[in-house]
Amino acid sequence: MLQVHQFPCLSDNYGFLIRDEATGTVASIDTPDAGAIARQLDDLGWPLHLILNTHWHPDHVGGNAQLKQRFDCEVVGPAGERDRIPGIDRVVDEGDVVDVGASRAQVLHTPGHTLGHVVYHFADQQRAFVGDTLFAMGCGRLFEGSAEQMWASLSRLRAWPDATRLYCAHEYTQANARFALSVDGENSALRARAREVDAQRARGEPTVPTTLALERATNPFLRADDAALQAALDMPDAPPASAFGELRRRKDAF
């Protein structure tokens, strides 16, 4: 089994250190802040064997070089972004497997936020590290990809089992909830969740990880093919990717 150690860093990122209990192998999911990650490793008494990058943005790869120099760890990242990831040793793409000790992650290529973005799905343990593809009640901006690409990527994640725990890279949930209510305000599950998120943040608690069941019920970006939501967008019977694109456009301007 994997231990997951989560901690805040930078302004709204999360760091994730994962440790395979059977072997003691440790990986960092992305490297938003090398200093913060190193301090957490020191406090835990853990080494660092692997860095698993989801995409090239600086708040996800900025600590690669410093951590690699200190820990002599292997840097793994998406094949489509190899030229933009510092210190990369091994590239991965759709269908590849990454072993963290005895724990095995399946790699999915999820273009949309960036063209090469990948996620790491520990299917046997129902855990996934989704970078900036999916957020609690949100999704990543389309910096490089299209609405069609992102909808296809999210649709693949949506097909996972309900109990899948999703480790998103940012604490954006309160803002995402406000937008979700603006387009899906009749959703009672969403209203209840928004209240709970406000309470969690008031207590200083993280809202990550989330579960796929919760996202399917309350995340408008996973519900672009839902008739009620399409009606609220005044887009009845629209192709889901078109409705998704309209949601993303509205969120960008919200």
N, C-alpha and C positions, 0 to 999 in steps of 0.2 A: 504493500500500500504506500501511497504518497502522503507525506506530511506537507502541508502548504503553510508557509509563513508569509503573511501579507502585512504590508506596512505602507503608510503614505509617504510620498516624496514629491519634490518639486511643488508646484502650486496645487495640482489636482490629480497627479498620477498615483498609481499604486505600483509598488514593487512586489514581486512574487518570487520567493525562493522555495523550491520544491526539493524534497529529500526522499529518496526511495529507502524505505525502512529495512528492506532485506539486505541491501548492499552498502548503504550509506552514501550513495551517489547523489550529488547535489547539482541542481541547475538553477540558473536565474532566467526567468522569463522576461526578456528585454532588459535593458540597463538604463533606466531613466536618470539615475544619479549614482555614479560610482562610489562616492564617499558614503552615501547612505547605505548602499548595498554592502560595502565592506564592513561598516560598523555593525550591521545586523548579523553578518556572518561571524564576526568576532564575538559578538554577544552570545550567539548560539553555539559557538565552538564548531562551526561547520566549515569544511573546505568548499571549493567551488570547482566543479569539473566541466560544466557545460554552460554556455549561454545560448538560449533559444530565442532568436529574434523573429518577430512577426512581420516587421516592415522597416523601411529605412529611415523614417522620420527621426530627427535628432533626440526627441524625448523618449525614444525607444532603443537607440543604439549609442547614445552619447557616452556611456560608460564602458563601452567594449574595450577600447585600447588600454585604459588604466587597469581594468580588472584582469584582462588577459596578461598584462605585464606582471601583475602581482601574483596571480594564481596559476598561471600557465594553463588556462582552461581552453577548451575547444569552442570556437564560435560557429554556430549553425544558423543559417538564414535562408531566405527565399532565393531560389535560383534567378528569378527575374529581376532581382535587385542587388545582385552580387557586387556590382561596381559601386554601390552606394552604402555598403555596410562595412564599417571599419573592422579590420582584423579577421574577416571571414575565412574559415577553414573548410567548411563543408556546406554545400548547397543542397536544399531540399525543395521538392515540388509535389504536386498532386500525386497521392498514392504512396509516397515514401513513408518510412517508419523511422522514428527516433527512439532509441532506448535510453531511459534514465535508470540505470541499473536494471532491475527486473521489471520496471514499469515501462510500458510501451505506448508511445504516442503515434497516432496516425496523423499525417500531414494533409490538410486540405488547402487548396489554392482558392482564395476568396477575394477576387479582384473587386474593386469598387472604391474604397478609400484610397488605396494605391493599386497600381496594376499588378504588383507581385505579391501582395499581402497573403500570408498564410496563417492558419490557426493550427494549434496542437491539441488533438482530441485523444485523451486517455479513455477510450471507450469502455474498457473493462471496469474502470473505476468511476465512470459517468462524470468525468470532469473535463473541462475544455478551457483553454487559455486563448481567448478570441481577439486579443489586441484591440484595434480600433474598428473592427468590422461591426460588432454588436455591442451596444451599451444597455444598461438597465433602462427600459422604456425609450431607447433611442438607437441610433446607429451612427457610423462614421460619416463625415462629410465626403462628398464625391470629389476629392481633389484631383484624381487622375482618371477614374473609371466613369462609367455611365450608369444611369438608373437601371438599365436592363442588366448590367453586370452585377450590381449590388443586390438587386432583387433576386437574381439567380443564386448568389452567394448566401443570402439570408434564408432563402427557401431550403437550401441544403442543411443549414444549421437547424432550421425549424423542424426538420424531420427526425432529429435525435429524440431519445426517450425523455419523457416529462421530467424525470428526476435529475437530468444532467445539470450539474452545477457549472455556471458560466462565470469565469473570472475575467472581467472587463478591465481595461487598462486605466480608466479614469473615473473619478467621482463626479459624474454629471447628472445624477439621478433627479435631484430636485428640479433643476431647469428642464430636464426632459419631461418630468411629470407635468409641469405647467403647460408645456406645449401639447402634450398628449391630451390634456383636458380641453384644450382649445379646439381640437378636432374630433374628440371622442368622449365628450362630456356626459353622455347618457350611459356610459359604461360603468356599472356599479362596482365592478371589481377594480377598475382603474381609480375611481374616487376613493375607495377604501385604501388602496395601496398608496395613493398620494398622501393621504392623512398619516399613514404609518411612516412613510419616508420622512415627512416633516418632523415627526416625533423622534425618529432615529437620529436625524441630523441635529436636532435640538439637544440630544443627549451626547452628541459627539461620536456617534457610532457610524461605521461604514455601511453602505447599502449594497456593497459588492462582497461576496458573490451573490448572484441571483440564480434562479432556476429556469429551465426552459418552460415549464408549465406556467410559471408566473409571467414570463415574457409573452407567451402565446396569448394569454388572457388580457394583457394590459399594454403591450408595446404596439403602437399603431404601425410601426414599420414592418412588423411581422404579420399585419392584418390587412395589407393592401388589397387582398382579394376578398375581403369580408363585405357583404352586401350593405350592411348598415353603415359601415365606415365610408364606403364609396358613395352612398347616398348623402352622408354628411358633407362630403367633398363636392357634391353636385356632379358626380362622375359615375352615374349608375351604369353597370355592365362594362366598365372600362377595362382594358387589359391591365392586369395587376401591376406590371412594370410602369405603366402610365400613371396609375394612382399612386404608386410608390414615389415616382418622380415628383408629383405634385406635393406629396407630403414633405419630401426633402426640400423642395423649393420653399414651402411655407416655413419649415423649421429654420432654414438659412436666414430668412427675413424676420424671424420672430423676435 
